[in-house]
Amino acid sequence: MRVVMFGYQTWGHRTLQALLDSEHDVVLVVTHPKSEHAYEKIWSDSVADLAEEHGVPVLLRNRPDDDELFERLKEADPDVIVANNWRTWIPPRVFGLPHRGTLNIHDSLLPKYAGFSPLIWALINGETEVGVTAHMMNDELDAGDIVRQEAVPVGPTDTATDLFHKTVDLIAPVTIGALGLIASGRTEFTRQDRSRATFFHKRSAEDIRIDWNWPAQDLERLVRAQSDPYPSAFTFHKGRRLEVLAAVVSQGRYGGTPGRVFYREGDGVVIVAGADARTGRNQGLAITRVRTQDGRELPATEYFTSMGGYLTSRP
């Protein structure tokens, strides 16, 4: 089939590489200009560079809604558009242009975790598996019929970085498998159960601020979700920002006020956590490694030279 590809960052790069390695003919690539947004500088393999290396025409757009782009798409005469990590709305006159529709590749197990940063949100929420879904695009974001979907388990110590590597390896088989079904003439696929749909927004600095009223289990997953190269989860100690690089749920149960620097346990320093911590039934968050405001990384047992005081969400 003749394919036009819309995509950005490593997700788009992997998709384009899969298409170039397949029997299909990539006739045009549309990608975003480089961005200085913190999350868009991560996993930033260039779709434009890969296309140009293979002699595929490239158009740079923030939004695919201008007449020049539409004319170029009509001239390309695609059988199908394939999109992955396209960051803005694709209008109906574009996604409805190809003879066989537009296939979107999304890194979640739709209908759950539509929208943005699905791996990070899924890890924070304690999901036991994540995956990649290829679905036909329609008027509602990430809501079209599912063509192919594959899942991988979330391990007890997996970080968001681990899950990225697990799921990015699914892009090629999911994309090419879905295109095979479309090329075979199939037009009926699996409808999404919209009663199970969830939709998430982009991550921002506010989303990585530690709230010590959260249970320790949730905070431990937040720390894993904000693994390098993502911005680290942070708190404040004595008015200065402190990034939490690694932590585990404490073995013991600790009562008191959330945020209290309480006790050394193993290789960590336990912080009281949970809105109901006063009951004494909660486990705490045992921080094991931190980064200070001036960029020093060190074990928490070296940073916290004495117990007492509080970690806070604000200076």
Backbone hydrogen bonds in HBPLUS format (Angstrom, degrees):
<---DONOR---> <-ACCEPTOR-->    atom                        ^
c    i                          cat <-CA-CA->   ^        H-A-AA   ^      H-
h    n   atom  resd res      DA  || num        DHA   H-A  angle D-A-AA Bond
n    s   type  num  typ     dist DA aas  dist angle  dist       angle   num
A0025-ASP N   A0001-MET O   2.93 MM  24  6.12 165.7  1.95 156.4 161.2     1
A0079-ASP N   A0002-ARG O   2.82 MM  77  5.15 148.4  1.92 128.4 138.3     2
A0080-VAL N   A0002-ARG O   3.27 MM  78  6.66 155.2  2.34 164.6 169.3     3
A0003-VAL N   A0025-ASP O   2.80 MM  22  5.87 168.4  1.82 152.9 152.8     4
A0027-VAL N   A0003-VAL O   2.86 MM  24  5.93 156.5  1.91 153.0 160.7     5
A0004-VAL N   A0080-VAL O   3.19 MM  76  6.66 154.4  2.26 146.9 154.7     6
A0082-VAL N   A0004-VAL O   2.88 MM  78  6.32 157.3  1.93 158.7 166.2     7
A0005-MET N   A0028-LEU O   2.99 MM  23  6.48 158.9  2.03 156.3 159.6     8
A0030-VAL N   A0005-MET O   2.81 MM  25  6.21 162.2  1.84 160.9 165.3     9
A0006-PHE N   A0082-VAL O   2.84 MM  76  6.18 159.3  1.88 149.1 156.0    10
A0084-ASN N   A0006-PHE O   2.91 MM  78  6.45 147.6  2.02 152.2 162.5    11
A0007-GLY N   A0030-VAL O   3.08 MM  23  6.62 155.3  2.14 161.6 169.3    12
A0012-GLY N   A0008-TYR O   3.02 MM   4  4.53 152.9  2.10 130.0 127.6    13
A0013-HIS N   A0009-GLN O   2.90 MM   4  6.15 156.6  1.96 151.1 159.0    14
A0010-THR N   A0043-TRP O   2.78 MM  33  5.17 155.8  1.84 147.6 142.3    15
A0014-ARG N   A0010-THR O   2.83 MM   4  5.97 164.9  1.85 152.5 154.7    16
A0015-THR N   A0011-TRP O   3.10 MM   4  6.28 152.2  2.18 139.8 147.8    17
A0016-LEU N   A0012-GLY O   2.85 MM   4  6.09 163.7  1.88 153.4 157.4    18
A0017-GLN N   A0013-HIS O   2.90 MM   4  6.12 159.7  1.94 149.8 155.8    19
A0018-ALA N   A0014-ARG O   2.98 MM   4  6.16 156.8  2.04 143.6 149.6    20
A0019-LEU N   A0015-THR O   3.00 MM   4  6.30 155.6  2.06 149.1 155.8    21
A0020-LEU N   A0016-LEU O   2.84 MM   4  6.10 159.8  1.88 154.5 160.0    22
A0021-ASP N   A0017-GLN O   2.99 MM   4  6.16 142.8  2.13 143.7 153.4    23
A0022-SER N   A0019-LEU O   3.09 MM   3  5.06 152.7  2.17 100.3 108.9    24
A0029-VAL N   A0057-PRO O   2.94 MM  28  6.21 151.5  2.02 155.9 165.2    25
A0059-LEU N   A0029-VAL O   2.89 MM  30  6.36 149.4  1.98 153.6 163.6    26
A0031-THR N   A0059-LEU O   2.97 MM  28  6.41 160.2  2.01 165.3 171.9    27
A0061-ARG N   A0031-THR O   2.94 MM  30  6.17 156.8  1.99 148.0 155.7    28
A0040-GLU N   A0037-HIS O   2.94 MM   3  5.20 132.8  2.16 105.3 119.3    29
A0041-LYS N   A0037-HIS O   3.07 MM   4  6.32 119.2  2.46 153.2 169.2    30
A0050-LEU N   A0046-SER O   3.35 MM   4  6.47 162.0  2.39 137.0 141.6    31
A0051-ALA N   A0047-VAL O   2.99 MM   4  6.21 163.8  2.02 154.6 159.1    32
A0052-GLU N   A0048-ALA O   2.96 MM   4  6.15 167.4  1.98 154.4 157.9    33
A0053-GLU N   A0049-ASP O   2.96 MM   4  6.14 150.2  2.05 146.9 154.9    34
A0054-HIS N   A0051-ALA O   3.01 MM   3  5.31 137.4  2.19 103.2 115.2    35
A0056-VAL N   A0051-ALA O   2.92 MM   5  5.00 169.8  1.93 143.1 139.6    36
A0055-GLY N   A0052-GLU O   3.12 MM   3  4.92 166.3  2.14 103.4 105.9    37
A0070-PHE N   A0066-ASP O   3.19 MM   4  6.51 162.2  2.22 147.7 153.0    38
A0071-GLU N   A0067-ASP O   2.92 MM   4  6.16 155.8  1.98 151.4 157.0    39
A0072-ARG N   A0068-GLU O   3.02 MM   4  6.31 156.4  2.08 148.6 155.1    40
A0073-LEU N   A0069-LEU O   2.89 MM   4  6.19 151.7  1.97 152.9 161.2    41
A0074-LYS N   A0070-PHE O   2.99 MM   4  6.29 156.4  2.05 146.4 152.5    42
A0075-GLU N   A0071-GLU O   2.95 MM   4  6.21 157.2  2.00 148.6 154.8    43
A0076-ALA N   A0072-ARG O   2.98 MM   4  6.19 145.4  2.10 141.0 150.2    44
A0077-ASP N   A0073-LEU O   3.17 MM   4  6.48 132.6  2.40 141.0 152.7    45
A0077-ASP N   A0074-LYS O   3.13 MM   3  5.15 135.5  2.34  96.7 108.9    46
A0100-ARG N   A0079-ASP O   2.73 MM  21  5.56 156.0  1.79 156.1 162.0    47
A0081-ILE N   A0101-GLY O   3.25 MM  20  6.67 154.1  2.32 139.0 146.6    48
A0103-LEU N   A0081-ILE O   2.73 MM  22  6.10 161.3  1.76 168.4 166.1    49
A0083-ALA N   A0103-LEU O   2.84 MM  20  6.24 160.2  1.88 157.6 162.2    50
A0105-ILE N   A0083-ALA O   2.74 MM  22  6.10 156.0  1.80 162.6 171.0    51
A0094-VAL N   A0091-PRO O   2.93 MM   3  5.51 146.2  2.04 115.5 125.6    52
A0095-PHE N   A0091-PRO O   3.05 MM   4  6.42 163.0  2.08 158.5 160.7    53
A0096-GLY N   A0092-PRO O   2.79 MM   4  5.45 144.0  1.92 142.6 150.7    54
A0097-LEU N   A0094-VAL O   3.11 MM   3  5.25 162.7  2.14 108.5 114.0    55
A0101-GLY N   A0098-PRO O   3.28 MM   3  5.04 170.1  2.29 101.6 104.2    56
A0137-MET N   A0102-THR O   2.79 MM  35  5.48 165.9  1.81 158.9 161.3    57
A0104-ASN N   A0135-HIS O   2.77 MM  31  5.40 168.7  1.78 171.5 167.8    58
A0135-HIS N   A0104-ASN O   2.91 MM  31  5.40 161.8  1.95 154.4 158.9    59
A0106-HIS N   A0133-THR O   2.84 MM  27  5.26 167.4  1.85 156.1 160.2    60
A0133-THR N   A0106-HIS O   2.79 MM  27  5.26 165.5  1.82 159.1 164.1    61
A0112-LYS N   A0109-LEU O   3.24 MM   3  5.89 140.3  2.40 131.3 123.5    62
A0198-THR N   A0111-PRO O   3.27 MM  87  6.72 150.7  2.36 138.8 136.6    63
A0114-ALA N   A0198-THR O   2.85 MM  84  6.02 162.1  1.88 158.9 154.9    64
A0200-PHE N   A0114-ALA O   2.89 MM  86  6.26 161.0  1.93 152.9 154.4    65
A0116-PHE N   A0200-PHE O   2.99 MM  84  5.65 170.0  2.00 136.2 137.8    66
A0121-TRP N   A0117-SER O   3.17 MM   4  6.40 174.5  2.17 163.5 164.9    67
A0122-ALA N   A0118-PRO O   2.88 MM   4  5.90 158.5  1.93 146.4 153.1    68
A0123-LEU N   A0119-LEU O   3.00 MM   4  6.14 157.1  2.05 145.7 151.3    69
A0124-ILE N   A0120-ILE O   3.01 MM   4  6.24 168.0  2.03 155.2 158.4    70
A0125-ASN N   A0121-TRP O   3.00 MM   4  6.15 150.4  2.09 145.1 153.2    71
A0127-GLU N   A0122-ALA O   3.08 MM   5  5.46 171.8  2.09 159.3 156.8    72
A0126-GLY N   A0123-LEU O   3.09 MM   3  5.22 163.5  2.11 107.6 112.5    73
A0154-VAL N   A0128-THR O   2.84 MM  26  5.09 160.8  1.87 129.7 126.5    74
A0130-VAL N   A0152-VAL O   2.96 MM  22  5.60 157.9  2.00 163.9 169.1    75
A0152-VAL N   A0130-VAL O   2.76 MM  22  5.60 157.5  1.81 159.9 163.1    76
A0132-VAL N   A0150-GLU O   2.97 MM  18  5.63 152.0  2.05 157.9 167.0    77
A0150-GLU N   A0132-VAL O   3.04 MM  18  5.63 159.6  2.08 158.5 164.8    78
A0134-ALA N   A0148-ARG O   2.76 MM  14  5.23 172.7  1.76 169.5 169.3    79
A0147-VAL N   A0134-ALA O   2.74 MM  13  5.56 161.5  1.77 151.0 157.3    80
A0148-ARG N   A0134-ALA O   3.25 MM  14  5.23 161.0  2.29 136.7 140.8    81
A0136-MET N   A0145-ASP O   2.84 MM   9  5.40 155.1  1.91 155.0 157.8    82
A0143-ALA N   A0140-GLU O   3.31 MM   3  5.49 142.7  2.45 138.8 129.1    83
A0146-ILE N   A0190-THR O   2.69 MM  44  4.97 151.3  1.77 158.5 150.3    84
A0190-THR N   A0146-ILE O   3.08 MM  44  4.97 147.6  2.19 154.2 144.1    85
A0158-ASP N   A0155-GLY O   3.23 MM   3  5.08 162.9  2.26 103.2 108.4    86
A0163-LEU N   A0159-THR O   3.04 MM   4  6.40 158.8  2.09 149.7 155.1    87
A0160-ALA N   A0224-ARG O   3.11 MM  64  6.42 155.0  2.18 139.1 135.1    88
A0164-PHE N   A0160-ALA O   2.85 MM   4  6.08 145.7  1.96 143.5 153.2    89
A0165-HIS N   A0161-THR O   3.15 MM   4  6.46 163.9  2.18 151.2 153.2    90
A0166-LYS N   A0162-ASP O   3.01 MM   4  6.31 153.2  2.08 146.8 155.0    91
A0167-THR N   A0163-LEU O   2.91 MM   4  6.02 164.3  1.93 150.5 154.1    92
A0168-VAL N   A0164-PHE O   2.80 MM   4  5.84 160.4  1.84 157.4 163.1    93
A0170-LEU N   A0167-THR O   2.86 MM   3  5.15 152.5  1.94 107.7 117.0    94
A0171-ILE N   A0168-VAL O   3.30 MM   3  5.43 155.8  2.36 101.6 108.5    95
A0174-VAL N   A0170-LEU O   3.00 MM   4  5.98 163.8  2.03 158.7 164.0    96
A0175-THR N   A0171-ILE O   2.86 MM   4  5.84 165.4  1.88 153.8 158.7    97
A0176-ILE N   A0172-ALA O   2.94 MM   4  5.93 168.8  1.95 159.4 161.5    98
A0177-GLY N   A0173-PRO O   2.91 MM   4  5.59 146.3  2.03 130.3 140.9    99
A0178-ALA N   A0174-VAL O   2.98 MM   4  5.98 155.2  2.04 139.3 146.1   100
A0179-LEU N   A0175-THR O   2.94 MM   4  6.21 158.9  1.99 151.0 157.1   101
A0180-GLY N   A0176-ILE O   2.96 MM   4  6.12 146.1  2.08 139.8 148.7   102
A0181-LEU N   A0177-GLY O   3.23 MM   4  6.59 149.1  2.33 143.0 149.9   103
A0182-ILE N   A0178-ALA O   3.05 MM   4  6.41 157.8  2.10 149.7 156.0   104
A0183-ALA N   A0179-LEU O   2.78 MM   4  5.95 164.4  1.81 153.0 157.3   105
A0184-SER N   A0180-GLY O   3.05 MM   4  6.14 135.1  2.26 135.6 146.7   106
A0186-ARG N   A0181-LEU O   3.36 MM   5  5.94 146.8  2.48 168.2 159.1   107
A0185-GLY N   A0182-ILE O   3.04 MM   3  5.49 160.7  2.08 111.8 117.9   108
A0196-ARG N   A0193-ASP O   2.99 MM   3  5.77 164.7  2.01 123.5 128.4   109
A0197-ALA N   A0194-ARG O   3.28 MM   3  4.99 163.9  2.31  98.0 102.6   110
A0207-ASP N   A0204-SER O   2.98 MM   3  5.42 139.3  2.15 110.0 121.1   111
A0208-ILE N   A0205-ALA O   3.18 MM   3  5.56 160.2  2.22 110.0 115.9   112
A0234-PHE N   A0208-ILE O   3.00 MM  26  6.41 156.3  2.06 154.9 159.9   113
A0210-ILE N   A0234-PHE O   2.85 MM  24  5.76 170.1  1.86 169.4 166.3   114
A0214-TRP N   A0211-ASP O   2.96 MM   3  5.85 169.3  1.97 126.4 130.0   115
A0274-GLY N   A0212-TRP O   2.93 MM  62  6.22 150.6  2.01 140.8 149.8   116
A0275-ALA N   A0213-ASN O   2.83 MM  62  4.33 117.0  2.24 142.7 124.3   117
A0218-ASP N   A0215-PRO O   3.04 MM   3  5.43 123.9  2.37 106.8 120.0   118
A0219-LEU N   A0215-PRO O   3.08 MM   4  6.44 157.9  2.13 152.9 159.8   119
A0220-GLU N   A0216-ALA O   2.86 MM   4  6.04 155.4  1.92 152.4 158.5   120
A0221-ARG N   A0217-GLN O   3.28 MM   4  6.49 151.1  2.37 136.7 143.4   121
A0222-LEU N   A0218-ASP O   2.93 MM   4  6.23 148.3  2.03 143.5 153.2   122
A0223-VAL N   A0219-LEU O   2.98 MM   4  6.28 157.4  2.04 151.3 155.7   123
A0224-ARG N   A0220-GLU O   3.16 MM   4  6.44 156.9  2.21 141.3 147.2   124
A0225-ALA N   A0221-ARG O   2.76 MM   4  5.93 146.7  1.86 146.3 156.6   125
A0226-GLN N   A0222-LEU O   3.02 MM   4  6.23 136.2  2.22 143.6 154.0   126
A0230-TYR N   A0227-SER O   2.70 MM   3  5.44 141.7  1.84 141.5 138.3   127
A0244-VAL N   A0233-ALA O   2.88 MM  11  5.69 163.1  1.91 151.6 157.2   128
A0235-THR N   A0242-LEU O   2.88 MM   7  5.32 159.3  1.93 147.8 154.1   129
A0242-LEU N   A0235-THR O   2.84 MM   7  5.32 162.4  1.87 146.4 144.9   130
A0236-PHE N   A0312-THR O   2.85 MM  76  5.09 135.6  2.04 148.7 157.9   131
A0312-THR N   A0236-PHE O   2.89 MM  76  5.09 159.6  1.93 141.8 148.7   132
A0237-HIS N   A0240-ARG O   2.87 MM   3  5.34 162.0  1.90 151.2 151.4   133
A0240-ARG N   A0237-HIS O   3.08 MM   3  5.34 168.4  2.09 113.0 116.2   134
A0243-GLU N   A0291-ARG O   2.90 MM  48  4.96 163.7  1.93 159.8 156.0   135
A0291-ARG N   A0243-GLU O   2.90 MM  48  4.96 148.1  2.01 136.3 141.7   136
A0245-LEU N   A0289-ARG O   2.93 MM  44  5.36 146.7  2.04 134.5 141.8   137
A0246-ALA N   A0289-ARG O   3.36 MM  43  5.08 150.7  2.45 135.4 129.9   138
A0288-THR N   A0246-ALA O   2.94 MM  42  5.48 165.6  1.96 131.8 135.9   139
A0289-ARG N   A0246-ALA O   3.34 MM  43  5.08 157.2  2.40 133.7 129.0   140
A0248-VAL N   A0286-ALA O   2.93 MM  38  5.21 156.9  1.98 137.3 143.5   141
A0286-ALA N   A0248-VAL O   2.72 MM  38  5.21 156.2  1.77 171.8 175.0   142
A0250-SER N   A0284-GLY O   2.84 MM  34  5.21 177.1  1.84 149.3 148.8   143
A0254-TYR N   A0282-ASN O   2.77 MM  28  5.93 140.1  1.92 161.6 175.0   144
A0256-GLY N   A0277-ALA O   3.17 MM  21  5.56 145.9  2.30 101.4 109.4   145
A0260-ARG N   A0257-THR O   3.16 MM   3  5.91 154.1  2.23 149.8 150.2   146
A0259-GLY N   A0272-VAL O   2.78 MM  13  5.31 171.9  1.79 143.7 142.3   147
A0311-LEU N   A0259-GLY O   2.71 MM  52  4.79 159.1  1.75 136.9 143.6   148
A0272-VAL N   A0260-ARG O   3.03 MM  12  5.26 157.8  2.08 145.0 149.4   149
A0261-VAL N   A0309-GLY O   2.97 MM  48  5.72 171.2  1.98 144.7 146.9   150
A0308-GLY N   A0261-VAL O   2.86 MM  47  5.05 149.5  1.95 134.1 143.7   151
A0262-PHE N   A0270-VAL O   2.95 MM   8  5.69 163.2  1.98 168.3 173.3   152
A0270-VAL N   A0263-TYR O   2.66 MM   7  5.18 167.4  1.67 168.5 164.0   153
A0265-GLU N   A0268-GLY O   2.94 MM   3  5.39 157.6  1.99 136.7 144.0   154
A0268-GLY N   A0265-GLU O   2.98 MM   3  5.39 160.8  2.02 133.6 135.3   155
A0269-VAL N   A0287-ILE O   2.91 MM  18  5.28 148.5  2.01 138.4 146.3   156
A0287-ILE N   A0269-VAL O   2.96 MM  18  5.28 147.3  2.07 145.0 134.6   157
A0271-ILE N   A0285-LEU O   2.80 MM  14  5.23 153.6  1.87 135.3 143.3   158
A0285-LEU N   A0271-ILE O   3.03 MM  14  5.23 159.0  2.07 151.3 151.2   159
A0277-ALA N   A0274-GLY O   3.02 MM   3  5.08 147.8  2.12 122.2 118.1   160
A0279-THR N   A0276-ASP O   3.08 MM   3  6.02 169.4  2.09 128.1 130.7   161
A0280-GLY N   A0277-ALA O   3.02 MM   3  5.71 160.6  2.05 122.0 127.2   162
A0300-ALA N   A0288-THR O   2.96 MM  12  4.95 166.1  1.98 109.8 112.8   163
A0290-VAL N   A0298-LEU O   3.03 MM   8  5.75 170.8  2.04 162.3 163.8   164
A0298-LEU N   A0290-VAL O   3.07 MM   8  5.75 156.6  2.13 151.4 157.9   165
A0292-THR N   A0296-ARG O   2.81 MM   4  5.26 155.7  1.87 150.4 154.7   166
A0295-GLY N   A0292-THR O   2.93 MM   3  5.26 161.1  1.96 116.5 118.4   167
A0302-GLU N   A0299-PRO O   2.99 MM   3  5.39 144.8  2.12 108.2 118.4   168
A0303-TYR N   A0299-PRO O   3.08 MM   4  6.46 150.5  2.17 148.1 157.2   169
A0304-PHE N   A0300-ALA O   2.87 MM   4  5.95 177.8  1.87 159.5 159.5   170
